[in-house]
Structures are given as structure tokens and as C-alpha cells.
């Protein structure tokens, strides 16, 4: 069958690390080809070779069944290959139209920018994809979802024939993701070949025609979507069965560690009551916008609660801000580690010890470097954080290792309640398993674990008890023995059902 792009027996090493091992991959015209694998499996390296950012050590690249050399990004662009990375490459101070045609701005016969021509072409390009954004607006003033669409339009402005999308839905809501999928399908129908990289298997099943799996730098196999299942793909990715993803050994719960009574966050979110016992992992589940983010942050005093009481180990707990919450033993792993959690310019060591910094100061007001090293090393070893050195910049670590570092930050400060908002967002399957095992271990050790999650399989896999939110209200408390996807989803949409209540959802 004709291919528009193919890689055959690609090898790539960085020092002693053999990152790609005889990897072969092919892309057909007018198809969406999913590419999956754990962090570190080689997906990004393969795409950067195709994009001209890396040289291959050995192997061949083919375009329209003809051998080609791609030595620079310009070579890739000349073939019609466009890559949209997870981190947007937009000039935020410029308009939508200026970003779309950056580097190829239309000019009039006198050499001046033809603003009318540029804006009209930008509007047409967006309209052809069913996108209606004000092309004269600055990129800094539009939503993240709209920025993602501008990235696509920018890629297509240069006659793209191959579009590679790396985790394009990471920052999008369900509704925005659906809109993006419609656009991607429309591009496929126009004959554009698309490589779609995402950790979310549900998205691959919704979108892809074929899926290629990488594991430890090798291409494990390529499947037609009709032949793929969750179990098959997970086993190909990590060598484990799907049932092994949630390794819980549930214990008999002990005394109450944390309890909240009638918490009020705002006029919509109020009367929130729940508790967590020793040895338990308690999860809040609801549709996006049900109130998870607001409850999560209000417990930590950001913003302060408007009403209600909290207790930690039986003693009243009051926090007015995040700093005070941290000092009283509360830790928080944010849903957006890049913007709210990580300090990218700091090394792994500094990111881990940040919350425990007060303990590291000596009498002269200087940080005790040996103590700081020992604290970071302890948690790097215990949590299995993979790094070359603890002084490695944290931005260079995989998503799973970054997430474990965020958990380590609070463990180094002797926390009693660990709150995790979307704890496995943007991490691969293998890292998820490691995080789940870590949460179970912490719960067993007496740390109160409170998880906010949107993923039903995750909720059912890790929880001992589940509180279901709908429109800012706790609709139900469900023991894990009584929980399944249908029950949880019925509770989550209870207020949207025709009877307007939840009396019949069980």
C-alpha cells in the first residue's frame, strides 16, 4: 500500500543510551495514525528525526516511497511535514493572523505588509476548518483551546501534507477536545496524513485508524483500530495486563485522620462533608466543572473557605492560605504541574526540598547543602525517580518523574494530608502504576490521601470510598464494593436528568 511517509530500521543513541532500536513506522495518505508508548519509549525522538531536529544514526526515511534525507527542520518543512508540539510555539504578543503567517507574511508590491490580504487569508484558512476566531486578536487574549487551533492553522498555512500532533488535548476540556477531533477528522478527509500522539487510549480509539506502539525504543507492533483493545495495547506498552494497572491491597480502615463538615467554597459549592480514615484512599469524582478544583484549593486556603470546619487527627484545622496549609501538614499536587507546581529553572533537588526549606537552614541562615542533598536523595531512591543526577533540571525529566518529584516535595515536609488533583494527568501507563503503588504505600503509613479525578477507571481502581460531585454538591458517597461506572456516572449527571434530582439514580 502507498505510504506518504515511512521510517525503516531507525537507530538513535545519545551517549550510551540506545533510544531507538531498528524502529520502523509508516504513514498512509489520509489516515490518522496513533503513536503510543510510555514516557521514554522513543516517540519524541522518532518525531524529532522526522522533523529534522535530530540526525539518525542509521536507517532510512522515505517520502512518497522515495528515499529522502532530512537533516534540518527546513528539509522537513519543504516536504510538507508539520509538527505541533505539546508546548505551543506561538508569539503571544502578535495577532492570530500574524502567528499563522509568521515567516511568510503577505506583502504588497511595495514590500509592505498587506494586512488586509493576511487577515482575509487567515479568516479563510480558519473558516475552512470550521474555526471562528477573531484573527486580529492577540494570541495572549484567546483561550488555550483556540491557541491549539491557531497552531493547526499555522501548520496548514504552508501546504502541509503530514501533520504530527504531540499530546494536543493535554490542556483541553472534553468539549474542546470533541471540537478538535472534528477538525482533525476533517483534515484527514481532505487527504492530510496525521500522526496523533497521546497517552489517552480512549482518544486513540475515538480517532485513530491504526496505532503503532513503542516500548523501550522498539516498535512492538502496529494494529488496525478494529483489532485493538485496551488490554492488548496496555500489554504491548508495558508488558502488563490491564488488570495489573491498579495494584491495590485494601486494608481494614482505621481511625479518622481528616474530616470536613459543611464546607462552603462559594454560593454554588457548599455543604461539602467527607472524611478519610487511616489506610484509605478517598476520591472525589465528577464531570469537569462539577467543583473539584474549587474544593481542592479551598481546603488549602486558596481562597479561604467561607464556612464549615475541618479536623486533622481530631484537632480543629484552620488555614488561611497555601503557606499556612503547608506548615500545618497539608500537601498539594496540582493538576497543572507545569504552571503551578514545577519551578522549571531549578534542579530536581531544589524542587523536592522546596517545602522543607525551613528545616534546611543552619544557624548562620545558610542552607545546609549536605542535609539538602540527603533529603533529596532519600526521596529520589524511595520513589524511584529516574534522573542522571539530582542537579538535573526538572524540566528535562519525563512527566511521570516530574509528578513523583511533586509528591516527594510534600513527603520531605512530613505531611499528614496529601491532596492530589488529577494525579496522573499527562503521564504514561507505567508511571501511573508507580504513582498508584506510592499512594497505597502512603495510605498504609497513615497519610490521608485525597484524590480528585475525572477518569472513571482510575477512580474505580485506586479508591476505597468515592464521593460523587454534581454541580457543586456531594450527590453520593459510594463504597468501592458498590461502585461501577454506571452508578458513578448516573450520580455525576443526576442534576441534569429529567426528574431534576438524584432520588432514582441508584
N, C-alpha and C positions, 0 to 999 in steps of 0.2 A: 504494500500500500504506500502511496506517495506520502512523504513527510516534508514539512516545511523546515524543520529544524531537528537535528539529531546530534547526539554526543555518543562516541563509541570508545569504550575502553579508556576512559579518562582517569589519569592518576595525578594526584597533587599532594605534596608533602610540605610541611613547614618545620624545618629542622628535622628532628627525629619522629615527628608526628605525621603518620601517613593518613591524611584526611580523606582522600578519595582513592578507592582501590578498584580499578578496572570498571568504573561506572559507565553504563550505557543508558541512554534515555532518548526517546523520540517524541516528537510533537507533530500532529497532523493538522492540516489547514481546517479552520472552522471547528475546532474542538476545544473543550475546557478540560485540561489535564491536571488533576490534583497531584500535588507532591507533598508527602508527609514523612515524618520521622522525628525522633527525639531531638532535642537541642544537642548540637554536636554531631548529628548524623551525617552532615555534609551538604545539606540543602543550600545554604547560603553560599558555600564555596563553589558549588556547581553553577549556581546562577551568576556568581561574580566572574567565573571563567567565561560563561556565555556573554556576559555584559562587557567583557574586556578589562575588568578591574584586576584580574589575576591571570598570570600565564599558566597554562597547563604544563605538567612535566612530561607527560606522554599521552597518546591517544589522538583522536581526530574529531573535528567538528564538521558538520555538513549543513548546508543551507540549500533547500530545494534539491536535495540529493546530490549536490556538488560539494566537494571539499572546500573549506574556507579557512582562512587564518583570521582569528580575532585577537589582536594584540593590544588594542586600545578601546576605550569606550566609543571613540569615533568610528571604529570599524563596525562595532555592533549597531550603532545608530544608522550607519549607511545601509545596513541590511534590513532596516525596518524593525529592529528589536528594541523594545522599550521596557524598562524595569521600574516599577513603582515600589519603593522600599517602605518598610513599616514607619520609618521616621520620614515625615514629609520633607520634600526638597523645594519649598516654596519661599518666595521673598514676601514676608508678611506685610511690609510697608508699601508694596505695589498692589495695583488693582488685579482683579481676576483676569481681565483681558491681557494685561501686561505679563502676568505669570504664564499664561497659556502660550504666548508668543515670545517669551524671553529667549533671546539669542536669534530670533527670526522675525523681528518686528517689521511689519509692513511700512514702507516709506513711499513718499510721493516723488514726483520727477525731480524735485529739488533736493532730495535726500533727507527731508524732514519726516518725522514720524507721522504717518497717516492715521490719526486717532479714529476717524470715522470708519475707515476700512478695517482697522484692527478690532474695534468694538463690534462691528457687524459680523465679521468672520467668527469672532468668539461666541457671539449670540447664536449663530447658525450651528456651530460645532456642538454647543451645549444642547440646543433645541433638538438636533438630530438624535441625541441620546436621551431625550425626554427630561432634560435638566433645565430648570429655570432659575438662574441666579443672576443678580444684577452684576454685569461684567465690569461696571465702573466702581464697584465697591472694593475697598481694600480687603485683602485676604485676612488680615488680623480681625476684621469685623464680621466674618462669616463663621458658621458652625464647623466643628470638626468633620462632620459628615459631608458638608459642602466642600471643605478643603480636599477631602478624599476624591470627590467628583472632579474638582479642578485639576488634581493630579492626573486623573484619567484623560481629561480633555487635553491637558498639556502633552501627554504622551501621544495622543492621536493626532495632534496638530501637524506632526511631521510624517504623515502617511505610515503609521505603524501597521505592521503585519503580524507581529508577535508581541503579545503583552504579558509580562511577568508580574504577578501581584503577590507581594510578601505580607501576609497577615493583614489584609486590608480591612477586616472588620473588628480589629482589636479594640478600637475606641468607639464603636458604633452601637446604638441601641438596636433592639430587634426590628423595629420599624425601619430604621435607616439601613440595616443590613438587607432587609427584603427589597428595598428600593435599589440598593447596589446590585443585588443579584439579578433583578430585572434588566438593569443596564448591561451587566456582563453577558447575560444570555443574548441580548440584542446585538452586542458586538460579535459574539460567536455566530449569530445568524447572518451577519454581514461578511463572514469568512475570516475574521481575525482569529488567530490561534492564541489561546490563553493558558498560561501556567498559573495555577491557583494554589498558593502555599498557605496552609492554616493547620493549627493543632486540632481544630474542632471537627470531629468526624461527622457530626450532623450536617455541617456546611458542605463537606465534601460529597455526602450523599445527596444533598439538595441541588448541587450544582455540576459536579464533575461527570464527564463521560468515561474517563479512565483515571486510574490512580496508580502512581508509582511510589513504592515505599523504599526509603533508605534506612539502613541501620549500620552504625559504626563504620560509616564511609563506604558501604557497599550497597548496590541496588539489589534488594531482596526479591523484587518482582513487580510486575505491572498487571493490574486486573481491570477488566471492564466493570463498570459500576454495578451491573446486574449480577456479577459473580462475587461481589464483596459484601461482607457483613462486619459489624463491629468486632466480633470475636476474631475473625480472620485477620483484619487489619491490625488490631492490637497485638496479636501474637506475632505478626510479621514485624511490627515496630520494635517490640521489646522482648520477644521470646517468652511472653507470659500469656496465660489465658485471661479473658476479660474478668472472670470471677476473682482473679488474684489482685485486681486493682485496689480493692478495699479490704486490707488485711486487718480487720477488727477482731480482737479477742475481748468481748464485752465482759465487764466485771460487775459485781453487785454494787450499786451506787451507795456511797456513804453519806456523811452529813452534808448539809447545805453549805456551800462555800460562798456563793454570791446570790443575792436576791434583789429584785427590783419590784416596787409596788406602786402602781398607778402613776407611772412616769408620764409627764406631759412634755412634748417637744415643741408643739405649736398648736394652733387651733384645729388642725386636721389629725395630728398624730398624738393621741393621748390614751390614758388608761392602759398603759403597757405594763403588764405584770408577768414576771417569769423568775425562775431560779435555776441554779446549776449545782449539782451535787458532786462530791468527790468521785473521780473515776468516770465522769460523764463528759461527752461532747454534745453540747446543745446547739441546735441550728435554727436560724430564722430563715424561712423560705417565703418567697412571694414573687409576683411578677415585677419587672423593672418599674420603679416609681411607686411601689407599694409602701415605702417608708424605711427600707432597710438602711440606706445611707444616713438618713436623719437620726434614726435611733442609735445607730452605731456611734456617730460622732457626738451626740448629745450626752451619752453615758460618760464620755471623756471630757465633757465640759466645753465642747466647741460646736454650737454655742451652749451656754449653761442651760440646764433643764428649767422649765417653767413651773414644774410641780412634780410631786412624788418623792419617794425615798429609796435609797439603796443601802445595802449592808454587805460588808465583806468580812467573812468569818464571824458573823454575828454582831459586828460593830458598825454603827452608822458611818456611811461613806458619803462625803460631800466633796465635790470637785468643781472648781470654778473655771478651769482652763486646762489645756493639754499638759502643760508643765506640771501643774499640781497633781493631775491624774497620774502622771508618770512617777512622781515622788511617792505616791500612796500605793504603788504596786500594780498599776494598770498598764498594760502594753497594747499597742495597736499596730496591726499590719494593714496598711491601706490598700484599697483596690487599685490605686494608681501609683505604683512604686516609683515610676519614672519622675512624675511631677511632685508627689507628696512624700515619698519615702526615701529614695536614694539621694545621696549627695554625690553626683557622678564624678566630680573632680577629686574627691577624696579616695584613698585606697580602701580596700576591703577592711583592713584593720580599723580605720577610723570610723567606718560605717557601723561596724559591730559594737565598738566601745562607746559610741556617742551617748547613749542613755546612761551609762555608768561613769561618765566623765568625772563627776564629783568625787568618786572613790579613788580616782587615779592621781589626784593632786597630792604632792608632797607638802611638807611644812613651808617650803620656800615659794609655794604657789606654782611649781613646775610639775608637769606631768611625769609620773614615774614610768619611763619608757619600758623597763623590764616588766612591770606589772601589766601595762597595756598589751605588750606582746603576749604574755602568758594568758591573759583573759581572752584575747582574740584566738590564740592557738587552741585553747581548750574547746571553744565552740566550733571552730573550723573542723577539728577532729571529731567531736561528738556528733555534729550534724552532717558530716561528710561533704563539706563544701569543697568543690573541686576548683583549685586555683594553682597558679605557678608559685606564688608567694603571697603572704598576707598583705604585702605592699602593692599588689597588683591593683590597678584602677578597677573599681567595681563595675563600671560601665562596660568593661570588656568581658565580664562573666556572662554565662547563659542566664536566661530568665529564671530557671529553677534554682540556680545557685544564688542569684540575687535575692530571691524570695526567702531562701533559707538564711541568708545573711540578715534580712529584716527581722526574722524570728529570733535569731541569735542576739540581735541588739537588745531585745527585751529580756531574754534569759540572762544576759550578763548583768541585768539590773534587779535580779531576784523578784520578778513579777509574780503576782498572785492570780491575776485575771488577764488572760490573753484574748483579745478581740481581733478577729480576722475577717476582713471584708473582701469577699471573692478571693480566697487564698491561693487558688490555682489558676488564676487568670493569666493567660499568656505563657504557661509553662507546659512542657511536653508530658507525655504519659508517664515516662519513667520518673521524672521529678515529682509528679503528682503522688505516685506511690510512696516515695520517700517522705514527702510532706505529711501524708496521711499517717504513716508509721510514727513520725515525730509527734504529731498531735496526740495520738493514742498514748505514747510514752509519757508525755507531759500530763495528760489527764490522770494517768495511773499514779504519777508522782504528787498529785494533789493540786496542780494548777487548774483553775477554772477555765474551760475552753468554750468560747462563744464564737460561732461561725455564722456569717451572713453569706448565703449562696443563692445563685439563680439556677444552678444545674441540678435537676432532679436526680440523676444517677448518683451524683456526689452526695447530695443530701441523704439519700437512702443508704448509701454505702458507709458513711462515716458517723452518722448521728445515733445517739441514744434516745433523745427526745427531739421533737420538731415543733416549733411554733410557726404557724402559718399566718402571714400578714395579707390583708386586702384593704387597700385604700386607707392606710394608717391605723388599722385596727387589728388586734390579735383575734383572728377568727376561730382558731382551734389550737389545742395542744395535743399532739399525736405521738404516742409511744411508738418506738420503731417496730415493735411486733405487730402493730395495727396499720402500719403505713404502707402505701404503694403509690405509684404515680397517679392513678386515677383519683384516689382520695385527696392527695395533696393539691392536685390541680383544681378539683372541684371547690375546695376551700379557698384557693387563691383567687378564684373568679366569682366567689359567692355573691358579692355585691353587684356583679354585672348580670346575674341571671334574672329571668323574667319576674321571679317572685320577690326579688329585691332583698333577700335575706339569706341566712345560711341554715335555716331550720331543717332542710331536707338533704343537705349535701352529703351527709354521711351515709 
